[in-house]
Amino acid sequence: MSSTIKQAFTNMTANAKVADLSRDTVEVTKSTGLTTDHGVPVSNTDDWLKVSNGQNAGPSLLEDQIAREKIHRFDHERIPERVVHARGAGAHGYFKVFDDRAKKYTSAGVLTDPTRTTPTFVRFSTVQGSRGSADTVRDVRGFATKFYTDEGNWDIVGNNIPVFFIQDAIKFPDFVHAVKPEPHNEVPQGQSAHNNFWDFVGLQPEASHMVMWAMSDRGIPRSYRMMQGFGVNTFTLINAAGERYFVKFHWIPELGVHSFVWDEALKIAGQDPDFHRKDLEEAITNGAPPKWTFAIQTIAEKDEHNFEFDILDATKLWPEELVPLEPIGEMVLNRPVDEYFPETEQVAFCTSHVVPGIGFSDDPLLQGRNFSYFDTQISRLGLNWEQLPINRPVCPVMNHNRDGQHQMRITKGPVNYWPNRFQHGPPVAKEQGGYHEFAQRIEGIKQRARGEKFKEHYNQAQLFYNSLAPHEKAHVLSAMSFELSHCDDPLVYESYSRVLNNIDFDLAKNVATNKPGRLNKGQKSDTLSQAYYAPKTPTIASRRIAILIADGFSGNEVQAVRAALKSAGAVPFLIGPRRGKIYPAGQTVGAGEGIMADHHFEGQRSTLFDALFIPSGREAAESLVSNGRCIHWVREAFGHLKALGAIGEGVAVLQRALELSELQFSSGDSTDVTSSYGVVTTGKYTASSMISDALKIGPGEKGILANFSYEVSKHKCWDRELDGLVSKVAF
Ligand code: HEM
């Protein structure tokens, strides 16, 4: 490689992609006057040129090239949406490895050079729904990462679930047709709760493992920022000595893995269909950029056949007890997009895009994907899709591919083929960084067949189910029951109950029929429950906390609570009976300085927040207690297992709303803190309570905020559900 190219490579930083995009970025301001697309200033963009006597309209003239251009451009604004994963949200970030420990597996600079900061772009998505569907539906989530490396773009096109529904790519069109809206009426949107999906997976038992994941809490994540990501397919790594390892890629979120409860997800789909999209941007702009640890699982080539499952079968994971995870780096997403369409919509991923040191395996799902993505990008974006700003690499690109629609590069020089008499555009030797395929020995008979071990479908579905915490198991049961109750064809219901019987008799029995099932072998793996990923240090960073107020609330408390929560990285919101000024005790309503409520009780619902807090104030509490919507807020937040906190008279609002003898509350003037089923209360919050309430988040702390924050950090109070409290409250 020439020294100039090398220099260009060395200059790369995390900002390389931002700088690259700036070449195509313009800003619309007061001083950027309107022009046509060919640059001519436009003096009137409101009236089509017409024949008029000044009084009546008269016919519009086709000769108006300014109006014509505006309408033409508008008529063609839409492009085909993605055939799957149409709905998504993206952000820019960077990736860094901790050190060069992965050198034993790979020569890829992006995975071994700790001096590099590689720019990334991530697009998260749902799978089933169309581009305008809701974010919080039950579905698999896409987690596609583009690494703009020094040696070209590398894409990990993954999901938030480590396995897939099918083993062989040839089944993908069948699977997608079955899960998408049904062909006769294009229903339902954004969900798998329909006959065709359950019909297909009932007849295709290889889907049983992934169905369990999709029906678990993984199918309704609280945030894209709180999901694991998995490359799913088995790739390979090749080290400098030419040795090959099989590899699986993992992303582990710093904030833990958290989900909604189903009622919450259903309601948010209507109340705020853009919830996840907004959540990602809100966290980044509020200074809580999401972060993931990147880890790999590797298997040496010689050990390929040492497992009871086939390591190239995408319906199987590699249990971490057998193949431990090795954390090697981290990714931070720290910049929202400037414009959705040219970045998030036009970004295009390909599993076939790898860089030297990374390769493929014979995973039959991956092999088909490697064909499919490039092909589909041509239909969605056109042949030259890799020249679009968001897709183009930040390293030099040079070859003899030419022309096609929307060619944007002008390549100088007399030849566009190789070999040529000038030696222009020569191949790069392996020693100088050229991509080199691993020399793999292959022998066999050409046939349409799958490996022997691909025929076992239930062991890992059972392993996953067994590994879930009790509340997670209960959620799988209710998710299955919900989905299957939407299938009005009894054949479908029966067929899936038979599949479940092979996973867990009790589960199948509870979902439907009562037939003896296959023996549950009882195997478990700690790492499959979401509970395993709780952050090591409890945190409330980026958590949305609603503080409910009404005229007469305690101004000092609200100030103190807001400041403390903010300082711990949470995002507090004031919610009141009106979106306007609310007046604290001691101020005259309508005349005092007041404080602006961010929302009113009707404008936002409890579903959109992680926790709820009610300060003291006699008048405020009286008004909140008599407000039916406020009572509903409290009940709903309780039903959705969220942390609830209150001080003084605010405690009475919780008591009145919940009316549960199992709950304990602080009473009267006591400064003691009572924590009961995630409901944290104190009678009084004095200046000295504030001082002793250092916001150290953890159990056994004294102050109300420390205790409340600890409950928030746990995300949900599962005991409330397991002990039957939730079913006693109407919400
Ligand atoms: C391991 C299994 C799979 C995973 C993890 C996966 C993941 C994804 C993700 C994350 C996207 C969205 C990319 C984006 O954000 O733009 C996507 C899109 C897509 N996938 Fe897959 N997929 C899998 C299997 C397949 C298979 C087997 C095929 C075809 C044989 C396929 C074909 C497609 C197509 C055509 C798109 C639309 C791409 C676009 O228009 O940009 N996928 N997939």
Residues whose N, C-alpha, C, O or C-beta is under 5 A from the ligand:
A	BS01	HEM	R82 V83 V84 H85 R123 S125 G142 F143 A144 V157 G158 N159 F164 A169 F172 G231 V232 N233 V347 A348 F349 L365 G368 R369 S372 T376 R380
